[in-house]
Amino acid sequence: MTCAAPPPATPLQVAARDFVFGAVWPRPGLSRRDRRWVTLTCVGAADAPEPIDEHVYAALNSGDIGLEAMLEFVLHFAVYCGWPKASHIEGVVRRQWARIQQERGAESGEFPLLDDATLGPSDWTQRLKRGVQEFVDVNLIPAPRPETPYIHAGILNFVFGHVWQRPGLSRRERRIITVACVAIDDSPMPLRSHVGAALESGDVTKGEMDEIVLQFAAYYGFAKAEALGSTADAIWARRDGRSAEPA
């Protein structure tokens, strides 16, 4: 957290010290940066002002996550957990970044304006074609037909035609953030599809997924983590069953 640990005075504070920071965060199965993505997703979705402030500050102040990557996280989070919650996180990023610069004796200033070229191709045919291919590459299933505004304008044009292709985060990092988001959202079909695609692609190993479940449990609760873990276990069991079948 890049600050001194407060002396524990309650059962919750003791558990946070001994379990969350004493047992979960030091585990070797995920990098600290990966654990920060899961944690930021959880506290952002939980509408918990103080934890959001603390974890955004710690992620930036530690250098585990740079400002550009943090702002990309906000956009990806907006897609899967909603724009109002993402708007709050972006405000926190601005305030905590200014705080860090002040603590370091530097001028915070305004964020630089972005070039419109970063928005991707403006040719709609090309953009939708790229969106279809990215959908296939990410989800490992055929893309849906563009027959509704949700699919045409939202999924194929924006989510996969643009957001998943942005260079600010790796595909693996986007998978980790997305898995945490869909587990929070209680979305059975997206949960199965994104957990399955993360494992089937090899971007996330089963051991890493188990660690994501544990980190998620610490910050969003064991009940929802159980659903996430059960989904991952079921998908992995089917995968092992397929690999054991004779050719």
LINGILIN-V624943 format. One record per backbone hydrogen bond with DSSP energy under -1.0 kcal/mol. NH is the residue of the N-H (numbers start at 1). CO is the residue of the C=O. Records with the same first field share a line. If there is no record, write none. Layout:
NH: CO ; CO
This chain:
14: 10
15: 11
16: 12
17: 13
18: 14
19: 15
20: 15
21: 16
23: 19
24: 19
25: 20
27: 24
35: 31
36: 32
37: 33
38: 34
39: 35
40: 36
41: 37
42: 38
43: 39
44: 40
45: 41
46: 42
48: 43
52: 48
53: 49
54: 50
55: 51
56: 52
57: 53
58: 54
59: 55
60: 56
61: 57
62: 58
65: 59
70: 66
71: 67
72: 68
73: 69
74: 70
75: 71
76: 72
77: 73
78: 74
79: 75
80: 76
81: 77
82: 78
86: 82
87: 83
88: 84
89: 85
90: 86
91: 87
92: 88
93: 89
94: 90
95: 91
96: 92
97: 93
98: 94
99: 95
100: 96
101: 97
102: 98
103: 99
104: 100
105: 102
106: 101
118: 115
119: 116
120: 117
127: 123
128: 124
129: 125
130: 126
131: 127
132: 128
133: 129
134: 130
135: 131
136: 132
137: 133
138: 134
139: 135
140: 136
147: 145
152: 148
153: 149
154: 149
155: 150
156: 151
157: 152
159: 154
160: 155
162: 158
163: 158
164: 159
166: 163
174: 170
175: 171
176: 172
177: 173
178: 174
179: 175
180: 176
181: 177
182: 178
183: 179
184: 180
185: 181
187: 182
191: 187
192: 188
193: 189
194: 190
195: 191
196: 192
197: 193
198: 194
199: 195
200: 196
201: 197
204: 198
209: 205
210: 206
211: 207
212: 208
213: 209
214: 210
215: 211
216: 212
217: 213
218: 214
219: 215
220: 216
221: 217
225: 221
226: 222
227: 223
228: 224
229: 225
230: 226
231: 227
232: 228
233: 229
234: 230
235: 231
236: 232
237: 233
238: 234
239: 235
240: 236
241: 237
242: 238
243: 239
244: 240
